[in-house]
Amino acid sequence: MFTIDKIIKIFKQELKDLYPISEINSFIEITLNFYLNFSKTDIFTKSDFLTQIADYKLINNVIERLKNNEPIQYILGQTEFYGLKFKVNKNVLIPRQETEELVDWIIKDNSEILNPQILDIGTGSGCIAVSLSKHLNNSNIDAIDISEEALNQAFENSKINNLKINPVKQDILNFEKSNYKFPKYDIIVSNPPYVRISEKKLMHKNVLNFEPNLALFVDDNNALIFYEKILEFAEKHLKLNGKLYFEINEHYGNEAVTLLEKFNFINIILRKDINGRNRMICGQIG
Ligand SMILES: C[S@@+](CC[C@H](N)C(=O)[O-])C[C@H]1O[C@@H](n2cnc3c(N)ncnc32)[C@H](O)[C@@H]1O
């Protein structure tokens, strides 16, 4: 058995050459909260609390996996997104903060629509679809993905949060061949794969070795393939004045604007994330 104080020392000692201290502190908080239900305050007010051997083993397993660069969200199997709890596994991308910013934009922009019909393309964990379901009243949300495993996880996440989404297995690049009769939507949103294969060398091991390639990468020669195809889809499936929202690769802001213009979208807004990078775009069907 170890005290909390001792466990914190072990975390810091074992991970100090791999992660900045701020990140190690965050791992400690998340892990102790997950296994012992400790709050931030408990961590220092109960520093002499003795862990059970079984708990210590679980915590030590987290440290070992962190040493192997595995993201804490996959180790614990859960994360938080827009204030909701989401289960995650190796078949789904870990939801990112810029995606929360996109969701926040959509919610603030569309709170007035009655019973909005929404489509989330490439839903992954379901983070976008489920959060919109929570915050846009009486919405009806279709969530599509090519991955059956991702769809199962998205559906489970909607149930965990007592919300409703409608999972649809669909390759968006071949939507013409779908058996699903897509309705007309008020809002279409997508955070599609957009990392060019050439960007792999700039990426951290924790992303490259653990997150699903299917969710991340596109060919360098055809980096905007998902955007073009989704625009083609949106032209047919948005209601009049319907809106399209995309998360984008920060290097492709101008190209994304040009593409939306090419498909005759109006009121195009390119938006920066909290770090000042072009990361999202919205347009309205004219
Ligand atoms: C960048 S992830 C986004 C996941 C989630 N929406 C989020 O924001 O965290 C892209 C998602 O698109 C899915 N995807 C990849 N190719 C697809 C295709 N051809 N048709 C539909 N979905 C696809 C992947 O399985 C993955 O879940």
The ligand as a Gaussian input file, in Angstrom:
#p B3LYP/6-31G(d) Opt

LIG

0 1
 C      -11.245000      13.434000     -37.647000
 S      -12.301000      12.086000     -37.173000
 C      -13.592000      12.990000     -36.367000
 C      -14.229000      12.239000     -35.256000
 C      -15.200000      13.098000     -34.409000
 N      -16.248000      13.669000     -35.225000
 C      -14.448000      14.197000     -33.723000
 O      -14.635000      15.386000     -34.085000
 O      -13.657000      13.919000     -32.809000
 C      -12.976000      11.612000     -38.736000
 C      -13.996000      10.478000     -38.709000
 O      -14.381000      10.217000     -40.078000
 C      -14.550000       8.821000     -40.255000
 N      -14.362000       8.516000     -41.681000
 C      -13.195000       8.299000     -42.346000
 N      -13.441000       8.055000     -43.642000
 C      -14.793000       8.135000     -43.813000
 C      -15.655000       7.965000     -44.934000
 N      -15.168000       7.698000     -46.158000
 N      -16.987000       8.112000     -44.734000
 C      -17.490000       8.379000     -43.508000
 N      -16.716000       8.537000     -42.414000
 C      -15.380000       8.417000     -42.565000
 C      -13.523000       8.187000     -39.356000
 O      -13.868000       6.847000     -39.038000
 C      -13.531000       9.139000     -38.147000
 O      -14.436000       8.698000     -37.173000

